[in-house]
């Protein structure tokens, strides 16, 4: 038996040494290098400053400590669906600082890349415009904002994120740390446009232990477009155990601060906003707003899209399971809002209009919409005034895709 155990230990030691021998160790400044599959995996042993780097498909980059991959020049990382490029931590599980584009020269591209297990956002983009295509950004975290992807822009140029998956990222913090918003994505663009095209934003969460938290899937501010996206199964959770404290979760799927946002051919489904206050604490209160979307202010265009099966739950107040609007102007056209656990649309200070849309099966069959609105040529449960409106039970093929059957 002792001889067998000794053999296993020696075999493991030999395998470990072989892996180390086959690895390429990198650190410091990277200038005009090419990382190849024959040199993979690349083990990062310090912060990296990339002045010029090409990475071949199938390469693995493992970070051996709390290091950042900062791009100052041009990064060309183009993998394939069968052989993606993987940025991850090493087996020690200590985490790393993610990929940082900050005031980077134009021309960088990441295609078919996986970015995972970073602890300071998976990718941070600050005053830079790299191409991100077919990337998977997953299982990252932060105590700042944007667990998976953080974008901060003040320049007039446009940025597009194409066919990327932002999945199972988290931000989690409590007092006295700053607010942490956007479990999956934090995006702020004061002048230029940021477009998410055919992206999937799923299973992300934002949590704050002593106050308000904004955007389980996405926190957005500025000129933002979601085209052909899926925003599903995200959660925002504000919790407070301080006497007299108030907490809220706002925007389980998306929190929109201000500016102009468009949801085109987009599905916002199965998201959750929670607000919780620990019982027995004097003056405590927990609130939840906007299970699918929270609009603080600005203009919202919701077209050919679905907002369904979103939920709000709280120990005190809760409003707008589908969409909650604090202020602004909202337009809904050719869209369906259904099966949200309270109001489909609830507005306090915003005006909204609905055209050629279905609003049904929300709020347990009670009142569907609340606020100042106009509705035309739409099917609203319970009926509302307006030209061409009806109140007929829509028949869907199923309650997930919400496609109307012929003759309904």
N, C-alpha and C positions, 0 to 999 in steps of 0.2 A: 504493500500500500504506500509506504514511504517513497519507494522507488518511482511509483506512478505519479505521485504528487510532485516529486522533483522534476520528472520529465515534463509535466504540464507547465511548471514555472519556467523551466529553461526554454520551452517552445514559445511561451508568451514573450519572454525576454528577447528571443531571436526575432520574432515577428516585429516587436517594438523597434529593435535596432534597425531592421530592414526598412521600416517605414521612415525612420529618421534619416537613414542613408539615402533614401529615394527622394527626400524632400529638398526644396530649395528655400533657404532662409533669406529673407529680405528685410531691409530697414532703411531709415533715412530718406534721402531724396532719390527719386526714380526718374532718370533722364533718358528718353528715347529707347526704352527697352521693349522687348517682346517676350511675354510669358507664354510658354508652350505647354502642351500636354505632357511632353517628355520631362519637363521640369516640375510638373504638378505632383503633389500639392505644394503651394507656396506658403511658407510659415512666416507670419509677420511678427517680428520681435521688438518693434518700436513704432512710434508714429511714422506714417508715410506721407511724404509730400510729392505728389505726382506732377512732374513737369511734362512728361510725355510717355505714354504707355499704351501698348496694344496687347490685349489678352485674347488668346485663342479659345474657341469653343471647347467645353469640357474641362476647363481648368478649375481647380479648387483653390481658394485663398482662405487660409485659416489664421485667425488672430490669436496669438498666445497670451495676450493680456489686454489691458484697458487702453487700446490704441485706436487712433483715428486714421482713416484713409482719406486724406485731403487732396482734392484735385485742384491744382493751380494752373496747369496747362491743358492738354487734350488727352482725355481717356477714350479709347476705342475698345469697348468690351462687347463683342458680338458673338453670342452663342447660337445654338439651335434648339428647337423643341426637344430633340433627342439628346443633345449634349449641352445643357445650359452651363453658364459660368456661375459658380457658387461662391458667395462671400459669407463666411460663417465664423463662429468661435472655434477654438480647438477643444479637445476632449476635456480640458480642465473645467469648462463651464463658467469661466470668470466673466465672460461678456467682453464686448469691445465698443468703440465709440461711433460706429457707423461710417457711412460715406458722406463726405462734406464737399459740396460745390459752393465756393464762396468767391464772388467777383472773378469767376473763371472766364478765360478767353473762350470765344464761341468754337463749336465744333465737336464737343464731346458727345458720345453715344453709348447707351447701354441697351442692348437688345438680347432677349432670352437670358436674363440674369436672375439669380435668386439671391436676395439679401435677407439674412435672418439672424436672430439672436443677438442683435445689438442692444445696448442699454442707453443710448442717447439718440433715439430715432434711427430707423434703418437708413434713410437717405435724407439729408438736409440740403436744400437748394436756396441759396441766398444771393440775390442779384446775379443769377446765372441762368442759362437756358440750354441745358443738355437735352438730348433726345432720349426719352424713356419709352421703349416699345416691348411689349410681351414680357415684362418683368414681373416677378413674384416677390412681394415685400411682406414677409410674414414673421410672426412670433418675435417682434421687436418691442421695446418698451422705452419709456422716458419718464422723467419727473418734471419735464418741461411741457411742451405741446407737440402734438403730432407723433404718436408712437411709431407709426410706420413711415410716414412721409411728411416732412415739414418744408413748406415753400413760403418764402418771404421776398416779395418783389416790389420795387418802387419805380421801375423803368417802363417805358411805353411798349416794349416788345411783348410778343405773345409766347406762351409756353403750352405745349400739348403733351398730355400723358396718354399713350395709346395702348389699348388692350392689356393693361396691367391689372394684376390681382393684388389688392391690399387686404391682408387676411390675418386675423387673430393677433393684432397688435394692441398695446395697452398703454395708457398713461395713468399714473396713480400717485397722488400726493396728498399732503395735508399741511395745515398751518405749521410753521411760518413760511413754507415754500410758496413760490408764486403760483398763480392759477395755472392749471394744466388742462388744456382743451384740445379736442380732436383726438379720439383714441386711435383712429386709423390715419387720418390726414388732418393737418393744419395748413390752410392756404390763405394767404393775404396778399392781394395784388392791388395797389392803390391806383394804377394807371392802365397797365396792360391787361390783356385777357389771359386767363388760364382755362384750358379746355381739357376735360376728362372725357375721352372718346372710347366707348366700348369697354369701360373698366368695370371690375367687380370689387366692391368694397364690402367685406363680409366678416362677421364675427369679431369686430373690434370693440373695445370698451374704454370708457373714461370714468375715473373714480376720483372723488375728492372727499377726504374724511372730515372736513370741517366747514363746508360751505357749498357754493354753487359751482357746477361744472357744466361745460357746454360742448355738445357734439360727440356722441358715442362713435359714430362712423366718421363724420367730417365736421370740422369747424371751418367756415368759409367767410371771407370778407373781400369785397371788391367786385370785379367783373368776372364771373365764373360761369362756365357751361358744363353741364353733364349731358352727354349725348349717347344714347344707347347703353346706359350704365345700369348696373344692378347694385342696389344699396340695401343689403339684407342682414338681419340677425345681429345688429349692433346694439350696444347698450350704453346709456349714460346714467350715472348713479351718484347723487349728492347725498352725503350722510353727515349728521351732526350729533355729537354727544356732549357739546359744551352747554352749560346752563344758559338759557336765553338765546342760544344760537339758532340760525335759520339756514336750511340747506335746500337745494333744488337740483334736479337733473333736467336739462333743457336740450331737446333735440336728440332723441335716441338715434335716428339715422343721420340727420344733418342739422346743424345750427348755422343760420345765416345771419351775420352781424349787420351788414349794410352794403349798399352798392346795387348791383344788378345780377341776378342769378337766373339761369334757365335750366329747366329739367325737360329734355326732349327725348321721347321714346325711352324713358327711364322707369325702372321699377323700384319702388321704395316699400319694403315689405318686411314684416316680422321684427321690427325694431322696438326697443323698450326704453322708456324714460322713467327713472325712479327717484323719489325723494323720501328720505327717511330721517326721523329724529328719534333718538333713544328715549324710550318711555321713562317717565318719572323725573325728567329734567325740567325744571321750572322754565316756562316760556319757550321751550323748544318747538320748532315747526319744520316739517318736511314737505316739499312741493315737487310736482312734476308737470312739465309743459312740453307738448309736441312730441308724441311718441315717434312719428315719422320725421317731421320737420318742424323746427322752431324758426320763425322769422322775427328778428328784432326790428329791422327797418329796411327800407329800400324797395326795389321793384322785383317781383317774382313772376316768371312766365312758366307755366306748367302745361305742357302740350303733349298729346299722344302718350300719356304716361299713366302709371298705376301707383296708387298709394293705398295699401291694404294691410290688414292684419297687424297693425301697429298697436302698441299698448302703452298706457300710462298707469302708474300706481304710486301712491304716496300716503303717508300717515296723516296728512292734512289736506291741502288743496291739489287738484289736478285738472288740467284743461287741455283740450285739443289733441285727441289721440292720433288723428291723422296729421293735422297741421295746426299749429298755434301761431297767430300773428299778433305781435305787440304793436306794430305800426307799419306803414308803407302801403303799397298798391300791388294787388295780386290778381293774376289772370289765369283762369283754368279753361282749357279748350280741348275737346276730343279726348277726355281723360276719364278714368274711373277711380272713385274713392269708395272703398267698401270694406266691411268687416273690421273696422277699427273699433276698439272697445268703448270709446266715448265719442264725442263729436268728430265728424270727419274734418270739418274746418271750424275753428273757433277764433274769433278776432276780438281784440279789445280796442285797438286804435287804428286798425287798417281797414281799407275798403277793398272789396274783392268782387270780381264778376266771374260767372260760370257760363260757358257756352257749349252746347252739344256734348254734354257729359253725363255720366251716371254717378249719383251719390245715393248709395243704398246699403242696407244691412249694417249700418254703423250704430253706435250708441244703443245697442240692444233694441233697435227698431224705434227708438224715440226720436226726438228732434235731431236732425242731421247736421245743420249748419247754424252758426250763431254770429251775429255782428251786423255790419252795414254792407249790403250786397245787392247785386242785380243778377238775375238768372234768366237765360233764354234757351229754348229748344233743348231742354235737358230733362232727364228722368230723376226726380228727387223724391225719395220716400217721404210720405206724408203730404207731399205737394207744396209748392210755393208759387207765388204770383209771378207772372212774366210771360212774354209771348212764346207760344209753342211748347210750354212745359207740360210734362205728363207725370203721372204717378202710377206706373205699372211695374209689377215685379219682373226684374230682368232675369232671364234664364241663361246661366253660364254653363259652358261645357264642364267646368269644375271651378271650385272656389279658390284656386291658386292662380291659374293663368287669366281668369276672368274674361275669357273670350265668349262673346254672345253667340248663342245658337241661332241658326236661321229661323226666322219667324218670330223671334222674341221682340 
